[in-house]
Amino acid sequence: MAEIRVSGLQKRFGDFAAVKDSSFVVEDGEFFCLLGPSGCGKTTTLRMIAGLELPTSGEIRLAGDDVTFKRASERDIAFVFQLFALYPHMNVRRNIAFPLVSQGVPRAEIRQRVEEAARILRIAHLLDSPVSGLSGGDRQRVALGRAIVRRPKAFMMDEPLGALDAEFRHIMCGELRALHDRLGATTLYVTHDQLEAMSMADKIAVMNEGIIEQLATPREIYDRPASLFVADFIGSPPMNFLSLRAGLPAGADTVEIEGARIAMPALREPVAEGDLVLGARPEHVRFSDASPLRGEVFGVEYLGTTQIVTLVTRSGRVKARLSSDVPARIGETVGLTLRPEKLSLFDKASGKALRSALHDAAAQTRSAAMEARHG
Ligand code: ATP
């Protein structure tokens, strides 16, 4: 398996820039997700790396080799699509064996590699069945089998679970990640589904309009979104945003909302009037009788152990994820508090997260821990 290194990658279709200056590294053995809404440039990025599309500019390295202008067939990458193109007239065994037959691999070796792949994917009992009668999940396993028998340097997967129903997709996420670990694979995986990305990836690049807005671990992306776009795209329901009118000096660590003093991570730099947006995840909103920040309960979604309560405040709607035991009646007015250490701060004009003293301290602790780990 191999590292994938992409530098300054751009793709224009006429005047339209589908991918604008992407740079990232997928480390050897990493499960890396490109995540973003439809049309943000994920598939185009993947296709350039796989050699199915030529970049307008930039460089792609696979295991150290510059493959930017190499044909797809010379890159040693296996591709798995959403619409698995199985050959309907061939049985499972011949479908999986197909790339090896095309490469002229000896028959005995083909047999051994196909049977090994089928065992890993738990479809050994289907090897001599026609593909026409297979379930969606088994068809997907056959498509994966065809990719893994090749023993490629890296796997490219473009929404491979998109055609499956939600429950089965969840099961396949677990299987795919286990398969990745078992093969020691390098996997680049495209999806618009945050749950798939969050549950499988070592790292996620969140894309928006051809740009990578944030590249980090799932936890960092959730806890410390780099922009309003990321904060809104990740999380269900997404982060609450409260726009603040007052300007604040550097070092400010409280803010007033509707007469309530809310503690927040101390600002590194001053913020001009009207420029600050406070972000709070629904699970960091609590009911608190005494708080002057008031909200009227507008809706309650019961989810079993938790409930999502929608509240209307004078600063806008806020969603709170609370234990189902907390009483919440539509129409009643309650006090609200926000967990200060969990708040995010954004510059309204640029949409970028503001750095805070607290976050810097957290980052320093993390990098000290990393240095200690790596000696
Ligand atoms: P989706 O999940 O909907 O495919 P995506 O993030 O993968 O979304 P891309 O398929 O990479 O998006 O497309 C990015 C943009 O580039 C879209 O606006 C798309 O219409 C445009 N695009 C892609 N291929 C071409 C092409 N061959 N010619 C012109 N425009 C294209």
Boltz pocket constraint, residues with backbone or C-beta under 6 A from the ligand:
constraints:
  - pocket:
      binder: B
      contacts: [[A, 13], [A, 18], [A, 36], [A, 37], [A, 38], [A, 39], [A, 40], [A, 41], [A, 42], [A, 43], [A, 44], [A, 45], [A, 192]]
      max_distance: 6.0
